[in-house]
Amino acid sequence: MAETDPAKPSDGPERDDFQARLAAARERRDGGRDTASAAAARNTGQLGLGFRVAVDLLAGVAVGTGMGLALDRWLGTSPWFLLVFLALGFAAGMMNMLRTVRAADAARRRIAGERGKRE
């Protein structure tokens, strides 16, 4: 006779029922409000997004400046390539920054939509 291993969780209806009861108990405990850890995670995510946006912009400007300076020294055309690549670096940094913010906003809207469907 085959016995089931008690250390191995089953994937049957008992597990589904347990998961549903556990989710209901957590909802009753939290009372529909954010827990401190959820609020901290949300704030940390916004801080991380802010740093990423700043780094995207600064990296574009730094790379453009470096390329412009290098070309100006190599070709002896100071300051023309510096000015051109500084502007291109700023534009690239702005594009990266906007792409990051749009992706974060789309993720926020998707999560808000999923929460709305559950309620």
Backbone as numpy.savetxt, mean C-alpha at the origin, in Angstrom:
# Nx Ny Nz CAx CAy CAz Cx Cy Cz
-9.59 -50.30 11.24 -10.43 -49.15 11.24 -9.53 -47.92 11.24
-9.85 -46.96 10.38 -9.05 -45.75 10.25 -9.52 -44.72 11.26
-8.58 -44.19 11.99 -8.91 -43.16 12.96 -8.39 -41.81 12.44
-9.08 -40.77 12.80 -8.62 -39.45 12.39 -7.62 -38.93 13.41
-6.70 -38.17 12.94 -5.68 -37.59 13.81 -6.27 -36.37 14.51
-6.34 -36.36 15.85 -6.93 -35.22 16.56 -6.12 -33.94 16.41
-4.82 -34.03 16.11 -3.99 -32.85 15.97 -4.22 -32.17 14.62
-4.78 -32.88 13.65 -5.00 -32.36 12.32 -6.41 -31.79 12.24
-6.57 -30.51 11.88 -7.92 -29.94 11.82 -8.71 -30.52 10.67
-9.99 -30.68 10.89 -10.85 -31.22 9.84 -11.35 -30.07 8.98
-11.71 -30.38 7.75 -12.21 -29.37 6.84 -13.71 -29.54 6.61
-14.39 -30.22 7.49 -15.80 -30.51 7.31 -16.71 -29.40 7.78
-17.99 -29.71 7.89 -18.96 -28.70 8.31 -18.74 -28.21 9.73
-18.10 -29.04 10.58 -17.82 -28.60 11.94 -16.90 -27.38 11.94
-15.94 -27.40 11.04 -14.99 -26.29 10.95 -15.71 -25.03 10.46
-16.57 -25.16 9.47 -17.31 -24.00 8.95 -18.20 -23.41 10.04
-18.85 -24.28 10.80 -19.73 -23.81 11.87 -18.91 -23.08 12.94
-17.75 -23.63 13.26 -16.88 -22.99 14.24 -16.43 -21.61 13.77
-16.04 -21.52 12.49 -15.60 -20.24 11.94 -16.72 -19.20 12.00
-17.95 -19.62 11.70 -19.08 -18.69 11.75 -19.35 -18.23 13.18
-19.30 -19.16 14.14 -19.53 -18.79 15.53 -18.42 -17.89 16.05
-17.18 -18.16 15.63 -16.04 -17.34 16.05 -16.18 -15.91 15.50
-16.56 -15.78 14.25 -16.73 -14.46 13.65 -17.86 -13.70 14.35
-18.96 -14.39 14.68 -20.08 -13.74 15.38 -19.66 -13.29 16.78
-18.87 -14.10 17.47 -18.42 -13.74 18.82 -17.48 -12.53 18.77
-16.61 -12.48 17.78 -15.70 -11.33 17.65 -16.49 -10.07 17.33
-17.53 -10.18 16.51 -18.35 -9.02 16.19 -19.08 -8.51 17.43
-19.61 -9.42 18.24 -20.28 -9.02 19.48 -19.30 -8.37 20.44
-18.09 -8.92 20.53 -17.09 -8.37 21.43 -16.67 -6.97 21.00
-16.44 -6.77 19.70 -15.98 -5.47 19.21 -17.11 -4.47 19.11
-18.32 -4.93 19.04 -19.46 -4.02 18.97 -19.48 -3.17 17.72
-18.86 -3.63 16.64 -18.86 -2.88 15.39 -17.86 -1.74 15.34
-17.05 -1.57 16.38 -16.08 -0.47 16.39 -14.70 -1.02 16.05
-13.86 -0.12 15.65 -12.48 -0.51 15.34 -11.74 -0.85 16.61
-10.93 -1.88 16.54 -10.07 -2.19 17.67 -8.84 -1.28 17.60
-8.11 -1.21 18.67 -6.91 -0.36 18.70 -5.89 -0.82 17.67
-5.75 -2.13 17.49 -4.78 -2.62 16.53 -5.21 -2.30 15.10
-6.51 -2.33 14.81 -6.98 -1.97 13.46 -6.75 -0.50 13.20
-7.00 0.35 14.18 -6.76 1.78 14.03 -5.27 2.06 13.85
-4.43 1.38 14.59 -2.98 1.57 14.45 -2.50 1.12 13.08
-3.03 0.01 12.59 -2.64 -0.48 11.27 -3.07 0.50 10.18
-4.26 1.06 10.32 -4.74 2.03 9.33 -3.87 3.27 9.34
-3.53 3.78 10.52 -2.68 4.97 10.61 -1.27 4.70 10.10
-0.74 3.55 10.39 0.58 3.18 9.90 0.57 3.08 8.39
-0.51 2.57 7.84 -0.62 2.48 6.38 -0.61 3.84 5.74
-1.27 4.83 6.35 -1.28 6.18 5.81 0.10 6.83 5.94
0.78 6.57 7.02 2.13 7.09 7.20 3.07 6.49 6.14
2.95 5.20 5.92 3.76 4.54 4.90 3.48 5.09 3.51
2.20 5.34 3.23 1.84 5.91 1.93 2.45 7.31 1.79
2.42 8.10 2.83 3.01 9.43 2.78 4.50 9.40 2.51
5.20 8.48 3.18 6.65 8.35 2.93 6.92 7.88 1.52
6.10 6.95 1.02 6.31 6.44 -0.32 6.12 7.54 -1.36
5.09 8.37 -1.17 4.83 9.47 -2.10 6.03 10.44 -2.09
6.53 10.77 -0.92 7.66 11.68 -0.82 8.91 11.09 -1.48
9.15 9.82 -1.26 10.32 9.17 -1.85 10.18 9.09 -3.37
8.98 8.82 -3.87 8.77 8.78 -5.32 9.14 10.12 -5.96
8.69 11.20 -5.36 8.98 12.52 -5.91 10.47 12.84 -5.80
11.06 12.62 -4.64 12.48 12.94 -4.45 13.39 12.07 -5.31
13.03 10.82 -5.50 13.86 9.94 -6.32 13.88 10.40 -7.77
12.73 10.80 -8.28 12.69 11.29 -9.66 13.54 12.53 -9.85
13.44 13.46 -8.91 14.23 14.69 -8.99 15.72 14.37 -8.86
16.08 13.48 -7.94 17.49 13.14 -7.73 18.09 12.45 -8.96
17.36 11.52 -9.53 17.87 10.81 -10.71 18.00 11.78 -11.88
17.01 12.63 -12.09 17.10 13.61 -13.17 18.26 14.56 -12.98
18.46 15.02 -11.75 19.58 15.92 -11.47 20.91 15.23 -11.72
21.03 14.00 -11.25 22.28 13.26 -11.46 22.58 13.03 -12.92
21.56 12.65 -13.68 21.79 12.43 -15.11 22.17 13.73 -15.81
21.49 14.82 -15.45 21.81 16.11 -16.07 23.21 16.58 -15.75
23.60 16.45 -14.49 24.97 16.84 -14.11 26.01 15.99 -14.84
25.77 14.70 -14.91 26.73 13.81 -15.58 26.86 14.16 -17.06
25.75 14.39 -17.72 25.81 14.74 -19.14 26.47 16.10 -19.35
26.18 17.06 -18.48 26.81 18.38 -18.60 28.32 18.30 -18.42
28.78 17.53 -17.48 30.24 17.39 -17.27 30.88 16.66 -18.45
30.21 15.65 -18.95 30.77 14.85 -20.03 30.82 15.65 -21.34
29.75 16.40 -21.62 29.66 17.13 -22.88 30.06 18.60 -22.76
30.25 19.11 -21.55 30.64 20.50 -21.35 29.54 21.49 -21.73
28.30 21.15 -21.47 27.17 21.99 -21.87 26.44 22.59 -20.68
27.14 22.81 -19.59 26.51 23.27 -18.35 25.71 24.53 -18.58
24.59 24.71 -18.06 23.68 23.93 -17.22 22.51 23.33 -17.99
22.60 23.22 -19.30 21.43 22.87 -20.12 20.88 21.49 -19.84
21.72 20.47 -19.83 21.21 19.12 -19.56 20.69 19.00 -18.12
21.33 19.72 -17.20 20.84 19.72 -15.81 19.41 20.24 -15.76
19.15 21.35 -16.43 17.80 21.93 -16.42 16.79 21.00 -17.09
17.16 20.44 -18.22 16.24 19.55 -18.95 15.94 18.30 -18.13
16.96 17.65 -17.61 16.74 16.40 -16.87 16.15 16.64 -15.49
16.39 17.81 -14.91 15.72 18.16 -13.66 14.21 18.26 -13.89
13.81 18.90 -14.97 12.38 18.99 -15.30 11.80 17.62 -15.61
12.54 16.80 -16.36 12.07 15.44 -16.67 11.98 14.59 -15.40
12.94 14.74 -14.51 12.91 14.00 -13.25 11.74 14.41 -12.38
11.44 15.72 -12.36 10.30 16.20 -11.60 9.00 15.64 -12.19
8.90 15.65 -13.51 7.70 15.11 -14.16 7.55 13.61 -13.89
8.64 12.88 -13.94 8.59 11.44 -13.67 8.21 11.18 -12.21
8.76 11.98 -11.30 8.41 11.84 -9.89 6.94 12.13 -9.64
6.41 13.15 -10.28 4.99 13.47 -10.14 4.11 12.35 -10.69
4.51 11.78 -11.82 3.73 10.67 -12.40 3.74 9.47 -11.47
4.89 9.14 -10.91 4.97 8.02 -9.97 4.14 8.30 -8.71
4.20 9.53 -8.24 3.45 9.91 -7.06 1.95 9.79 -7.32
1.48 10.27 -8.44 0.06 10.17 -8.79 -0.37 8.72 -8.97
0.48 7.91 -9.57 0.17 6.49 -9.75 0.02 5.79 -8.40
0.89 6.11 -7.46 0.83 5.52 -6.13 -0.45 5.93 -5.40
-0.77 7.22 -5.46 -1.96 7.72 -4.76 -3.23 7.14 -5.39
-3.28 7.05 -6.71 -4.46 6.47 -7.37 -4.64 5.01 -7.00
-3.54 4.25 -6.94 -3.64 2.84 -6.57 -4.12 2.69 -5.12
-3.63 3.55 -4.23 -4.06 3.49 -2.83 -5.53 3.87 -2.71
-5.97 4.86 -3.49 -7.37 5.27 -3.44 -8.28 4.18 -3.99
-7.85 3.51 -5.06 -8.64 2.41 -5.62 -8.76 1.27 -4.61
-7.67 0.97 -3.91 -7.71 -0.09 -2.89 -8.64 0.30 -1.74
-8.60 1.58 -1.34 -9.47 2.05 -0.27 -10.94 1.95 -0.68
-11.25 2.32 -1.91 -12.63 2.24 -2.40 -13.10 0.79 -2.50
-12.20 -0.10 -2.94 -12.56 -1.51 -3.05 -12.87 -2.10 -1.67
-12.05 -1.76 -0.69 -12.28 -2.26 0.67 -13.57 -1.68 1.24
-13.82 -0.40 1.00 -15.06 0.21 1.48 -16.27 -0.43 0.82
-16.16 -0.77 -0.46 -17.25 -1.44 -1.15 -17.51 -2.84 -0.61
-16.44 -3.55 -0.27 -16.62 -4.89 0.32 -17.26 -4.81 1.70
-16.90 -3.79 2.46 -17.51 -3.62 3.78 -18.99 -3.30 3.65
-19.33 -2.49 2.64 -20.72 -2.12 2.41 -21.57 -3.31 2.01
-20.99 -4.24 1.27 -21.72 -5.44 0.84 -21.99 -6.37 2.00
-21.05 -6.42 2.97 -21.22 -7.30 4.12 -22.29 -6.80 5.08
-22.46 -5.49 5.14 -23.40 -4.93 6.12 -24.78 -4.85 5.60
